């Protein structure tokens, strides 16, 4: 079992719709969780972090964490074509460095 | 402006050659990391360093070497022992200790192609 699992996609949504990206992790001791956005050929950029159960909202983005079920999700409201990218879920188990999922490619159709 | 600088952005190497990728940060971060990314894949940890003059192997350290002589610098050498070195290499840094939330700050990456 991979430590951090994501559906590779592509996830295709129409412009203006809600995009929902999901991630599961295996280490119950994981302490903090991150969503990075990566455009093709570029380095990842942090868009959301979440540390406790529940929802965290920042503009059009909402991160959701459920430690009992070991999943974290990212909702993007009012999706824009510029949101088209690969979204990487990353988990801090407190051991050494972030562990990344393989990413979900999102395509927002104009 | 604080940040992480990687160089070169693009590098071509012949088989059998060693190459060194540079990574410099002025964020005053204690920890530095090297990740490798292959097309359609996530990031895999090569090496990391939590303090000057100390570093640890990550998940795919074979064929790579690093040094951490200064807090600001963490160069990565891709040796001829690395069988499939063509990839996108990302350097990152983070705070350490009680302030460490695990958040990583990335450089712009170096794309290595073996001819």
Boltz contact constraints between the chains, C-beta under 6 A:
constraints:
  - contact:
      token1: [A, 32]
      token2: [B, 101]
      max_distance: 6.0
  - contact:
      token1: [A, 32]
      token2: [B, 102]
      max_distance: 6.0
  - contact:
      token1: [A, 43]
      token2: [B, 90]
      max_distance: 6.0
  - contact:
      token1: [A, 43]
      token2: [B, 106]
      max_distance: 6.0
  - contact:
      token1: [A, 43]
      token2: [B, 108]
      max_distance: 6.0
  - contact:
      token1: [A, 43]
      token2: [B, 109]
      max_distance: 6.0
  - contact:
      token1: [A, 44]
      token2: [B, 106]
      max_distance: 6.0
  - contact:
      token1: [A, 92]
      token2: [B, 102]
      max_distance: 6.0
  - contact:
      token1: [A, 97]
      token2: [B, 33]
      max_distance: 6.0
  - contact:
      token1: [A, 97]
      token2: [B, 45]
      max_distance: 6.0
  - contact:
      token1: [A, 97]
      token2: [B, 48]
      max_distance: 6.0
  - contact:
      token1: [A, 98]
      token2: [B, 102]
      max_distance: 6.0
  - contact:
      token1: [A, 98]
      token2: [B, 104]
      max_distance: 6.0
  - contact:
      token1: [A, 100]
      token2: [B, 42]
      max_distance: 6.0
  - contact:
      token1: [A, 100]
      token2: [B, 43]
      max_distance: 6.0
  - contact:
      token1: [A, 101]
      token2: [B, 42]
      max_distance: 6.0
  - contact:
      token1: [A, 102]
      token2: [B, 41]
      max_distance: 6.0
  - contact:
      token1: [A, 102]
      token2: [B, 42]
      max_distance: 6.0
  - contact:
      token1: [A, 103]
      token2: [B, 42]
      max_distance: 6.0
